Amino acid sequence: MKKYTFTEKKDTRSGFGDGLTELGKTNENVVALCADLTGSLKMNEFEKNHPDRFFQVGIAEANMIGMAAGMTIGGKIPFTGTFANFSTGRVYDQIRQSVAYSDKNVKICASHAGLTLGEDGATHQILEDIGLMKMLPGMTVINPCDYNQTKAATIAIAEYEGPVYLRFGRPKVPVFMPDEPFVIGKAIQLTEGTDVTIVATGHLVWEALQAAEQLEEKGISAEVINIHTIKPLDEEAILKSVAKTGCVVTAEEHNILGGLGESVSRVLIQNNPVPQEFVAVNDSFGESGTPAQLMEKYKLDDKAIIEKVEKVLTRK
């Protein structure tokens, strides 16, 4: 099995910031809007280099979405930035009506997603945002796994015509993906396996790789797939893998309801029903704690993935 290593840890929000900085230099139509969290979203360099294309709207997220939608009419490509909770739940009506229904070319960029926001607690964490956004017709939903992939995704969505939700996080995590162009909607197979398919997204991709290494020591061959684009979902990649392995475990930093796991279930039930187990938050809010503590308590780590793999294998 291919082994993945890393030499550094970086936060995925810095990948977004660096991608946006690069876009500022290469695409004059890119504009950025932020709801009073420029530092947290790593948008400082864009603001410094392009003050005429940066709009600080303050704590007024609904206004930010409306402004972004309007800017697209003049050919601009607006990137909005705030925490995932405020990027979706707080402004869902504005996104639905002004962006999705109107099919506006707005890039909704959301940091501090999931439990790994950590000590800020349940009021600032969000575990239902993928579900909210993937249900909107025409909305593309992307959840990259590390710094390199987030930077590449940020650059790629500027060339994509249509509304996009780009989700990333706060903590520093291993950088293990190659620095290569991002292809929207195309899953990446990271390891080859014959016993079980592990379909993971976001921060859980690294955990899935760690689980696969430990499973190999137990004589279990796991195929790990990085699903960075949740909508449109790469159904072909999933079906090709499960046709070989006969079972699947999905892993995500999101509520078990409405996320990647349910999207995979729909594909399986329509094409090739096989046993599936879920690694996700079990229909609850989060709480305060370090990212590592929360990932362990809510069973979102490599140990949880191994446990679900061993369970699903008994159902084949």
C-alpha positions in Angstrom: 0.0 0.0 0.0 1.2 3.5 -0.8 2.4 5.3 2.3 1.7 9.0 2.8 3.9 11.2 4.9 4.1 14.9 5.7 6.9 17.4 6.5 4.7 20.2 7.9 1.3 21.1 9.2 -0.6 24.1 7.9 -4.2 25.3 8.3 -6.5 24.9 5.3 -7.7 28.5 5.8 -4.1 29.6 4.9 -4.5 27.6 1.6 -7.6 29.7 0.9 -5.7 33.0 1.7 -2.8 32.1 -0.5 -5.0 31.0 -3.3 -6.9 34.2 -3.1 -3.7 36.2 -3.1 -2.6 34.5 -6.3 -5.9 35.1 -7.9 -5.6 38.8 -7.1 -2.5 38.9 -9.2 -3.8 36.9 -12.1 -7.5 37.7 -12.4 -8.6 41.3 -12.2 -12.3 40.3 -12.0 -11.8 38.6 -8.6 -13.1 40.7 -5.7 -13.2 39.8 -2.1 -15.7 40.6 0.6 -15.3 39.9 4.3 -17.6 40.1 7.4 -15.1 41.5 9.9 -12.8 38.4 10.0 -10.1 39.4 7.6 -7.3 37.9 9.7 -9.1 34.7 10.5 -9.9 34.1 6.8 -6.3 35.0 5.8 -7.5 37.7 3.4 -5.0 40.3 4.6 -2.6 40.0 1.6 -5.5 40.4 -0.9 -6.7 43.5 1.0 -3.2 45.0 1.2 -2.4 44.4 -2.5 -5.9 45.2 -3.9 -7.7 47.7 -1.6 -9.9 48.8 -4.4 -11.2 45.2 -4.9 -11.6 44.4 -1.2 -14.8 45.2 0.7 -15.0 45.0 4.5 -18.8 44.8 5.2 -18.5 44.4 9.0 -20.7 42.0 10.9 -23.4 42.0 8.2 -23.3 38.7 6.5 -26.7 39.0 4.7 -25.6 42.3 3.2 -22.3 40.7 2.1 -24.2 38.0 0.2 -26.5 40.5 -1.5 -23.6 42.7 -2.5 -21.7 39.7 -3.9 -24.7 38.7 -6.0 -25.0 42.2 -7.4 -21.3 42.4 -8.3 -21.6 39.4 -10.6 -24.0 41.3 -12.8 -21.0 43.5 -13.8 -18.8 40.6 -14.5 -17.0 40.4 -11.2 -16.1 37.2 -9.4 -16.9 37.7 -5.7 -15.3 35.6 -3.0 -17.1 36.1 0.3 -15.3 35.2 3.6 -16.5 34.4 7.1 -16.9 31.4 9.5 -18.9 28.5 8.0 -21.6 29.0 10.6 -22.2 32.6 9.5 -21.6 31.7 5.8 -24.5 29.4 5.7 -26.9 29.2 8.6 -27.1 32.9 9.2 -27.6 33.9 5.6 -29.4 30.9 4.1 -32.3 32.9 2.7 -30.0 35.3 1.0 -27.9 32.5 -0.5 -31.0 30.6 -1.6 -32.8 33.6 -3.3 -30.0 35.9 -4.4 -27.3 33.4 -5.3 -28.6 29.9 -6.0 -32.1 30.7 -7.4 -30.6 33.5 -9.5 -27.6 31.3 -10.5 -25.1 34.0 -9.6 -21.3 33.4 -9.9 -20.6 33.8 -6.2 -17.9 31.9 -4.3 -19.0 31.4 -0.7 -15.8 30.6 1.2 -16.3 29.3 4.7 -13.6 28.8 7.3 -13.7 27.3 10.8 -16.1 24.5 9.7 -17.0 21.5 11.8 -15.9 20.6 15.3 -12.3 21.6 14.8 -13.1 25.2 15.4 -12.5 23.9 18.9 -12.6 26.1 21.9 -15.2 28.6 20.5 -17.8 25.9 21.1 -21.2 24.9 19.6 -22.5 28.3 18.8 -19.6 28.9 16.4 -19.2 25.4 15.1 -21.5 24.1 12.3 -22.1 20.5 11.4 -25.0 20.9 9.0 -23.5 23.2 6.4 -22.8 20.6 3.8 -26.4 19.4 3.9 -27.7 23.0 3.7 -25.6 23.8 0.7 -25.8 20.6 -1.3 -29.6 20.8 -1.3 -29.6 24.1 -3.2 -30.1 23.5 -6.9 -27.0 24.4 -8.9 -24.7 24.8 -5.9 -21.3 23.1 -6.1 -19.9 22.0 -2.7 -16.2 21.5 -2.1 -14.4 20.3 1.0 -10.7 20.0 0.5 -8.4 18.0 2.8 -5.2 20.0 3.3 -3.4 23.3 2.5 -2.3 22.3 -1.0 -5.7 21.1 -2.0 -7.5 24.2 -0.5 -5.2 26.6 -2.3 -5.7 24.7 -5.6 -9.5 24.6 -5.1 -9.6 28.3 -4.4 -7.8 29.0 -7.7 -10.0 26.5 -9.6 -13.4 27.9 -8.6 -12.5 31.3 -10.0 -12.6 29.7 -13.5 -15.8 27.8 -12.8 -19.0 29.6 -13.8 -21.7 29.2 -11.1 -22.2 29.4 -7.3 -19.7 27.5 -5.2 -19.5 26.6 -1.5 -15.9 26.1 -0.4 -15.5 24.7 3.1 -12.2 24.7 5.0 -10.9 24.8 8.6 -9.0 26.4 11.4 -6.4 23.9 12.8 -3.1 23.0 11.4 -3.2 19.6 9.7 -0.7 17.5 7.7 0.1 18.7 4.2 0.3 15.5 2.2 -1.4 16.1 -1.1 0.8 17.1 -4.1 0.7 20.7 -5.3 -1.3 20.1 -8.5 -4.3 21.6 -10.3 -7.7 21.0 -8.7 -10.4 19.2 -10.8 -13.9 19.9 -9.6 -16.0 16.8 -9.3 -13.2 14.3 -9.8 -12.4 12.1 -6.8 -8.8 11.0 -6.0 -8.0 7.4 -5.2 -5.2 7.6 -2.7 -4.6 3.8 -2.0 -5.7 0.6 -3.6 -7.5 -2.0 -1.7 -9.7 -5.1 -2.0 -11.5 -5.5 1.3 -13.2 -2.2 2.0 -13.6 1.2 0.5 -13.1 4.3 2.7 -14.6 7.4 1.3 -13.4 10.5 3.2 -13.6 14.2 2.9 -11.9 17.2 4.5 -9.9 16.6 7.7 -11.0 13.0 7.8 -8.9 12.1 4.7 -5.7 12.1 6.6 -7.4 10.0 9.4 -8.5 7.6 6.8 -5.0 7.1 5.5 -3.7 6.5 9.0 -6.5 4.0 9.5 -5.6 2.2 6.3 -2.0 1.7 7.4 -3.1 0.2 10.7 -5.7 -2.0 8.9 -3.0 -3.3 6.6 -1.1 -4.5 9.7 -4.2 -6.5 10.6 -4.4 -8.0 7.1 -7.2 -5.8 5.9 -6.8 -4.1 2.5 -8.5 -0.7 2.4 -9.0 1.5 -0.6 -9.1 5.2 0.4 -10.8 7.8 -1.8 -10.5 11.5 -1.3 -13.9 13.0 -2.0 -13.1 16.7 -2.1 -16.2 17.6 -4.2 -19.4 16.5 -2.5 -21.6 18.0 -5.2 -21.3 17.0 -8.0 -20.3 13.7 -6.5 -18.0 11.4 -8.5 -20.4 8.5 -8.5 -18.3 6.5 -11.0 -15.3 6.4 -8.7 -17.3 5.2 -5.8 -19.2 2.5 -7.7 -15.9 1.3 -9.4 -14.4 0.9 -5.9 -17.3 -0.8 -4.2 -17.7 -3.2 -7.1 -14.3 -4.5 -6.1 -14.5 -4.3 -2.3 -18.2 -5.0 -1.6 -18.5 -2.5 1.3 -17.9 1.1 2.2 -17.2 3.4 5.2 -17.8 7.1 4.8 -15.9 9.6 7.0 -16.7 13.3 7.4 -16.5 16.1 10.0 -20.3 16.8 9.7 -23.6 15.6 11.0 -24.4 12.0 10.0 -27.6 13.5 8.6 -27.4 15.3 5.3 -23.6 15.0 4.6 -21.3 13.0 2.4 -22.5 9.6 3.8 -26.1 10.1 2.8 -25.0 11.2 -0.7 -23.0 8.0 -1.0 -26.0 5.9 0.3 -28.2 7.4 -2.5 -25.7 6.3 -5.1 -25.3 2.8 -3.7 -29.1 2.2 -3.3 -29.7 3.2 -6.9 -26.9 1.2 -8.4 -25.2 -1.4 -6.2 -26.5 -1.8 -2.6 -23.6 -2.8 -0.4 -23.1 -2.6 3.4 -22.1 0.9 4.6 -21.0 2.4 7.9 -20.8 6.0 8.8 -18.1 8.0 10.6 -19.7 11.3 11.4 -21.2 13.3 14.3 -24.3 11.4 15.5 -27.0 14.1 15.3 -25.7 16.4 18.0 -24.2 19.8 18.5 -20.5 20.2 19.4 -18.9 21.7 22.5 -15.8 23.5 23.6 -12.5 21.6 23.6 -9.3 21.3 21.6 -9.7 20.0 18.0 -8.0 16.7 19.0 -10.2 16.2 22.0 -13.3 16.8 20.0 -12.3 14.5 17.2 -11.7 11.8 19.7 -14.9 12.3 21.7 -17.1 12.5 18.7 -15.4 9.5 17.1 -14.0 11.3 14.0 -10.4 9.9 14.1 -8.5 6.9 12.8 -9.6 4.7 15.6 -13.3 5.4 14.8 -12.7 4.6 11.1 -11.0 1.3 12.0 -13.9 0.4 14.3 -16.4 1.0 11.5 -14.3 -0.9 9.0 -14.2 -4.0 11.2 -18.0 -3.7 11.7 -18.8 -3.3 8.0 -16.7 -6.3 7.1 -18.9 -8.5 9.3 -21.9 -7.4 7.1 -20.5 -8.4 3.7 
